[in-house]
Amino acid sequence: MSTAQNKAIALEFYQAFDNGSVEQAKKIIAANFTAHTTGASSPLDFDGFYV
């Protein structure tokens, strides 16, 4: 995947998430996604991120 393609996918995810389109955001990221967020005591998995 090219850098441009990767950037386009990342932008699509953030736009969907920012617009509250959780179902669209879920279609973009991988099922084994791990979120490392500020303030979380541990990383969040796919399901934990969307709670």
Backbone as JSON Lines, residues from 0, in Angstrom:
{"i":0,"aa":"M","n":[0.85,-1.17,0.0],"ca":[0.0,0.0,0.0],"c":[0.9,1.24,0.0]}
{"i":1,"aa":"S","n":[0.56,2.2,-0.82],"ca":[1.36,3.42,-0.9],"c":[1.06,4.34,0.29]}
{"i":2,"aa":"T","n":[1.94,5.28,0.5],"ca":[1.73,6.26,1.56],"c":[0.45,7.04,1.31]}
{"i":3,"aa":"A","n":[0.19,7.4,0.07],"ca":[-1.03,8.15,-0.26],"c":[-2.28,7.33,0.04]}
{"i":4,"aa":"Q","n":[-2.25,6.04,-0.28],"ca":[-3.4,5.17,0.02],"c":[-3.6,5.05,1.53]}
{"i":5,"aa":"N","n":[-2.51,4.9,2.27],"ca":[-2.58,4.78,3.72],"c":[-3.16,6.06,4.33]}
{"i":6,"aa":"K","n":[-2.71,7.21,3.86],"ca":[-3.23,8.48,4.35],"c":[-4.72,8.62,4.06]}
{"i":7,"aa":"A","n":[-5.15,8.2,2.88],"ca":[-6.56,8.3,2.5],"c":[-7.43,7.44,3.41]}
{"i":8,"aa":"I","n":[-6.97,6.25,3.73],"ca":[-7.72,5.36,4.62],"c":[-7.78,5.93,6.03]}
{"i":9,"aa":"A","n":[-6.65,6.45,6.52],"ca":[-6.63,7.05,7.85],"c":[-7.57,8.25,7.92]}
{"i":10,"aa":"L","n":[-7.56,9.08,6.9],"ca":[-8.45,10.24,6.85],"c":[-9.91,9.81,6.83]}
{"i":11,"aa":"E","n":[-10.22,8.79,6.04],"ca":[-11.59,8.28,5.98],"c":[-12.05,7.79,7.35]}
{"i":12,"aa":"F","n":[-11.18,7.09,8.07],"ca":[-11.52,6.61,9.42],"c":[-11.81,7.78,10.35]}
{"i":13,"aa":"Y","n":[-10.9,8.75,10.4],"ca":[-11.08,9.89,11.31],"c":[-12.32,10.7,10.96]}
{"i":14,"aa":"Q","n":[-12.62,10.86,9.68],"ca":[-13.83,11.59,9.29],"c":[-15.08,10.83,9.73]}
{"i":15,"aa":"A","n":[-15.1,9.53,9.53],"ca":[-16.25,8.72,9.95],"c":[-16.42,8.79,11.46]}
{"i":16,"aa":"F","n":[-15.32,8.64,12.19],"ca":[-15.37,8.68,13.66],"c":[-15.83,10.05,14.15]}
{"i":17,"aa":"D","n":[-15.26,11.11,13.59],"ca":[-15.63,12.47,13.99],"c":[-17.09,12.79,13.69]}
{"i":18,"aa":"N","n":[-17.63,12.21,12.63],"ca":[-19.02,12.45,12.25],"c":[-20.0,11.54,12.97]}
{"i":19,"aa":"G","n":[-19.49,10.68,13.85],"ca":[-20.35,9.77,14.59],"c":[-20.79,8.55,13.81]}
{"i":20,"aa":"S","n":[-20.15,8.3,12.68],"ca":[-20.49,7.15,11.84],"c":[-19.69,5.93,12.31]}
{"i":21,"aa":"V","n":[-20.04,5.43,13.48],"ca":[-19.29,4.33,14.09],"c":[-19.3,3.1,13.2]}
{"i":22,"aa":"E","n":[-20.41,2.78,12.6],"ca":[-20.48,1.59,11.74],"c":[-19.53,1.72,10.56]}
{"i":23,"aa":"Q","n":[-19.43,2.91,9.98],"ca":[-18.49,3.12,8.87],"c":[-17.06,3.0,9.37]}
{"i":24,"aa":"A","n":[-16.76,3.57,10.52],"ca":[-15.42,3.49,11.09],"c":[-15.03,2.03,11.35]}
{"i":25,"aa":"K","n":[-15.98,1.24,11.84],"ca":[-15.71,-0.18,12.11],"c":[-15.37,-0.95,10.84]}
{"i":26,"aa":"K","n":[-15.92,-0.52,9.7],"ca":[-15.64,-1.2,8.43],"c":[-14.23,-0.91,7.94]}
{"i":27,"aa":"I","n":[-13.64,0.17,8.41],"ca":[-12.34,0.6,7.91],"c":[-11.19,-0.05,8.66]}
{"i":28,"aa":"I","n":[-11.32,-0.22,9.97],"ca":[-10.19,-0.73,10.75],"c":[-10.23,-2.26,10.87]}
{"i":29,"aa":"A","n":[-9.09,-2.83,11.14],"ca":[-8.96,-4.28,11.25],"c":[-9.55,-4.79,12.56]}
{"i":30,"aa":"A","n":[-10.0,-6.03,12.55],"ca":[-10.59,-6.65,13.75],"c":[-9.56,-6.79,14.87]}
{"i":31,"aa":"N","n":[-8.27,-6.84,14.53],"ca":[-7.23,-6.97,15.56],"c":[-6.64,-5.61,15.94]}
{"i":32,"aa":"F","n":[-7.37,-4.55,15.66],"ca":[-7.0,-3.17,15.99],"c":[-6.76,-3.03,17.49]}
{"i":33,"aa":"T","n":[-5.74,-2.27,17.86],"ca":[-5.46,-1.95,19.26],"c":[-5.28,-0.45,19.37]}
{"i":34,"aa":"A","n":[-6.02,0.18,20.28],"ca":[-5.94,1.62,20.48],"c":[-5.13,1.91,21.74]}
{"i":35,"aa":"H","n":[-4.13,2.75,21.6],"ca":[-3.33,3.21,22.73],"c":[-3.72,4.67,22.94]}
{"i":36,"aa":"T","n":[-4.6,4.91,23.91],"ca":[-5.13,6.25,24.11],"c":[-4.67,6.85,25.43]}
{"i":37,"aa":"T","n":[-4.54,8.15,25.42],"ca":[-4.16,8.88,26.62],"c":[-5.23,8.7,27.69]}
{"i":38,"aa":"G","n":[-4.81,8.4,28.9],"ca":[-5.73,8.27,30.01],"c":[-6.28,6.87,30.22]}
{"i":39,"aa":"A","n":[-6.1,5.98,29.26],"ca":[-6.57,4.59,29.42],"c":[-5.53,3.82,30.22]}
{"i":40,"aa":"S","n":[-5.98,2.99,31.12],"ca":[-5.04,2.22,31.95],"c":[-4.34,1.12,31.17]}
{"i":41,"aa":"S","n":[-4.94,0.69,30.06],"ca":[-4.33,-0.31,29.2],"c":[-4.86,-0.12,27.78]}
{"i":42,"aa":"P","n":[-4.19,-0.7,26.79],"ca":[-4.67,-0.57,25.41],"c":[-6.08,-1.16,25.25]}
{"i":43,"aa":"L","n":[-6.82,-0.62,24.31],"ca":[-8.18,-1.08,24.05],"c":[-8.22,-1.91,22.77]}
{"i":44,"aa":"D","n":[-8.97,-3.01,22.82],"ca":[-9.14,-3.81,21.62],"c":[-10.28,-3.23,20.79]}
{"i":45,"aa":"F","n":[-10.6,-3.88,19.69],"ca":[-11.62,-3.41,18.75],"c":[-12.93,-3.1,19.47]}
{"i":46,"aa":"D","n":[-13.43,-4.05,20.26],"ca":[-14.72,-3.87,20.93],"c":[-14.63,-2.84,22.06]}
{"i":47,"aa":"G","n":[-13.54,-2.85,22.8],"ca":[-13.37,-1.91,23.9],"c":[-13.29,-0.47,23.44]}
{"i":48,"aa":"F","n":[-12.77,-0.26,22.26],"ca":[-12.62,1.09,21.71],"c":[-13.98,1.71,21.41]}
{"i":49,"aa":"Y","n":[-14.96,0.9,21.06],"ca":[-16.27,1.4,20.66],"c":[-17.32,1.33,21.75]}
{"i":50,"aa":"V","n":[-16.92,1.14,22.98],"ca":[-17.9,1.1,24.08],"c":[-18.26,2.5,24.49]}
